[in-house]
């Protein structure tokens, strides 16, 4: 690969890393063509971008962004592929599901919402991470619940008072 091609690839990777808040570094080496094709199709269906990269080029692209990927530099060894997604737990769920039929992909590291996670042992935790919209929905639901209780109590109390008044007026 010529120097101009490398530079262009680094620029493209830098743009992709800037665009996505969720970056998973995985190892999909030793997968045959058929299994790799299944993984790529699944990634496409789930809006996860899968890119096979060289570690040195990926590191240079990471260094050019304004994000702090330094926690992942240690994971850049051996064969590396990158999964990019808008959803925080999307790639983790995809990896977990795909591992039911295959031993790989192996999670080497992840960068999710400005936090770095290194190692495959973090996969279960990453699966359970909620997205920003899910957290906002949980907060709204928590705030809405007491208001609903007050409204229902007032409405039920109103029926009791009107029932008492009706009974008294009939006597």
N, C-alpha and C positions, 0 to 999 in steps of 0.2 A: 504494500500500500504506500502510495506516494505521500509526501508531506502535506500537499494541498488537500488530498482526500481525507487524511487524518484530521486536519484542521476543520474541514467542512463537517465531518462526522462529530467532532467535539462540539462545534457550534450547534448542530442539530440536537445533540443530547442535552446541551445546556438549556436550550429553549424548552425541551420536553420536561426537564427537571424543574424548571421555573413554573411551568404550567400546572403541574400536578402536585398536590399536597401529600399524596400517599405514594411512597416509593418502596417496593419490596425487592430485595436482592436475593435471588434464588440460584440453585444449582439444578439444571435439567440435563446435565451430561449423562451419557450412557443410555439415554432413551432412544429407541429405534424410531424410524421415520413415521410409522403408523401411530405410535403413542404420542410422538411430538405433534403430529397433525391433529390428533384428538384434543391435546392440550391447547393448541392454538385456536381451534374452533370454539372450545369452551371459553377461552379468554375473550374472543370476539363477541360471543353471545352475552357475556357479562360486562362488556365495556371496559375490559382490562387490556392495556397495551403491553404486549410481550416483545422484548427486544433482547437479542443475544449480543453481548458487547465484550470488548477486551477491557480488562481491569484498569490498565493505565489510562486508556481513553476515558473511561467512566470517571475515574478519579479526577482527571483534569477538568472534565465537565462539571463535576461536583464542586470543585474549587472555584470555578468561575461564577457559580450562582451566589445569591445573597443568603442562602440557607446554610445552616451549620450541619453538614454531613460528616463531620470529623469522627463521630462515634461509629460510623460504618466503614471507615477506611481499613480496619482490621479484618473485615469480612471479605475484602476484595482479594481473594486468593482462589486459585483454581478456576474452573469453568464458571462463568457468571452470566446470568440473564436477569433482566430488570422487568418488573411488573409495575406499571403505572396505572393509577386509578383515581377517580374523583371520590369514591367511597372508601372510608377508612378500613373497614373490615372486609371489603370485597375480595381482594386477592387472598387473604387468609382463609376465607370460606372456600374459595376456589381450590386452594392448595389442599385443604383438609378433605374436600369432596373427591378431588382427583386421586388422593392417596389411598382411597378405598380400593382402587384397581391397580395402582402403581406405587413403587417405593419412592418415587420422586414426583414433584420437585421438593427439594430440601430448602428450608428457609435459612438463609445465611444472615440476613439482617433486614430491618425495616425502618423507614422514616415516616412517622405518622403524626401529623399536626405538631411539627416542631420537636418531636421526641424520637430518639433512636432506640431501637431494640435489636440486640445482637443474639443470634442463636436460634436454633429450631425449637428449643424449649419454650419460647415465647408465643408459639403459634396459637395455642388455646386461648391465651389472654387476648391476642390480636383479633381472634374470631369474635370475642365478646365486646369489643370496643364499639360504642355507639357513635353514629355520625352526629354532626352538629345539629342537623334538623331533628333527629330523634331526641337529643337532649333538650332542645327547645320545646318539643312536643310534651316531654315528660314534665318540664317545669310548668307549662301552661295547664296541663292536667292536674298537677298538684295544687296550683293556685285556684283552679276552677272548682275543685272538689268542696272546699269549705263554703264557697258561695252557693253552690247547689244545695248543700245541707241546710243553710240558713233559709233559702227560698222555699225549700220543701217543708221545713218546719213552720214557716209563716203561713204557707198555703194550708197545711193540715190544721193549724191552729185556727185559721179563718173558718174552716168548715165546722170545727167544734163550736166556736162562738156563735156562728149563724144557726147551728142546730139547737144550741141552748136558748137563744133568743126566740127561735120559732116555737120551741116547746113551751116557753114561758108565755108567749103571746097567745097560744092556743088554750091555755088554762085560764 
